[in-house]
Amino acid sequence: MGSVYLDNGATSYPKAPGVAEAISDFITNVGCNIGRGDYQKAYDAAGRVLEVREKLNTLVHGPGPRNVIFTAGATAGLNQLLKGLLRSGDKVLTSPMEHNAVLRPLEQLKRQGVAVELLPCTDQGELVLGGLEDKLAGARAVMLCHGSNVSGGLLPIEKIGPLCRERGVFFLVDGAQTLGAVPVDMEEMGIDALAFPGHKGLLGPQGIGGLVVTDALAAELEPLISGGTGSQSQSLDMPAFLPDRFEAGTLNLPGIFGLGAALDYLEGEGEALQVRERKLAGHLWARLMELEEDGLRVLGPRDPSRRTGVVSVDFLHADNAEMAFRLEQEYGIQTRCGLHCAPLAHQTLGTYPQGAVRFSVGPFNTFEQIDYAQGAVYELLLKS
Ligand SMILES: Cc1ncc(COP(=O)(O)O)c(C=O)c1O
């Protein structure tokens, strides 16, 4: 069957049609900066950047296009958020299902006197909501991923956001595994800040991502990086207004133009693309679940409506790293094995320290590829 890419949880491949062309066109025919040059080409490029902010804001039902801040990716956005908001004496609630993009900044903040409390999860990585209301007392923020990059489970952010809002606790969401693939509505879900990469579910290039923040949160956030913005240059302080306050230095314009093309594509396809991806995700999960009697453990929630396109498995009688290697060598199937930058998630799911083999679909996979991968896993189980 040739090579089968099932590592969309790491980054989408292929990218949306038009992304490569938009990047190439920017570099070949535009090439200038925005917010600095006094010529038409720079104004036109600035207009396109604003359009991309508008598209992102609409996608997540955010507070406005100027509340969309471009960053190098989800990691950069999460660092800005956590380190810009939390101070000594603050308490933040989070979960063991988080990526190191959250856990490592929080570990640094612990050393500066921030109290970090982990909310309990079941051994399928589902958040236990009982007792949450008491824990929210005195918290400055709750930081959660929308979708786990290990269990494939969706966390109940739609329930937690409104609770946070009632109590004046900031609700910060890592949308790395969901944006573009699963609907996110900042207003309805009570989200104060959403971090996202452009290169996963949004089908854009690597190196571009962002943060969408409410005005209330932005007012409390200290910029992590300061420098030139092309605005209010007489002041040695960062501008107070968005997005400039959090966008020092030259923006990744090739990345923004590429992401813009991906968003055009997503808009053109509408809900159908998300529906297709959900069907593929459900098929992958159901097919791998069939192998549970043959020595495979499928991690994460048992309810397919609470899952994304990520399905991680543990080969009970074989070495997971060897199985991932053989999937590639013998069948051309590309997966990711190990701890997936989420050690506490693996501890929760019972796959630490050996890790698991992660399959992850995107909208350009096919049902045939999934059936082929399932057949390959079955053959390996028989041989092990
Ligand atoms: C849940 C989650 N959060 C954050 C990140 C970090 O994203 P990026 O590497 O694009 O900064 C990832 C990437 O794998 C992720 O899966």
The ligand as an ORCA input file, in Angstrom:
! r2SCAN-3c Opt
* xyz 0 1
  C      -1.783     18.631     23.684
  C      -0.621     19.371     23.099
  N      -0.264     20.558     23.615
  C       0.758     21.266     23.110
  C       1.500     20.816     22.055
  C       2.633     21.636     21.543
  O       2.389     22.101     20.249
  P       3.574     22.754     19.380
  O       4.657     21.698     19.309
  O       2.966     23.024     18.073
  O       4.027     23.964     20.073
  C       1.186     19.573     21.485
  C       1.998     19.030     20.366
  O       2.158     17.860     20.197
  C       0.090     18.832     22.016
  O      -0.254     17.649     21.506
*
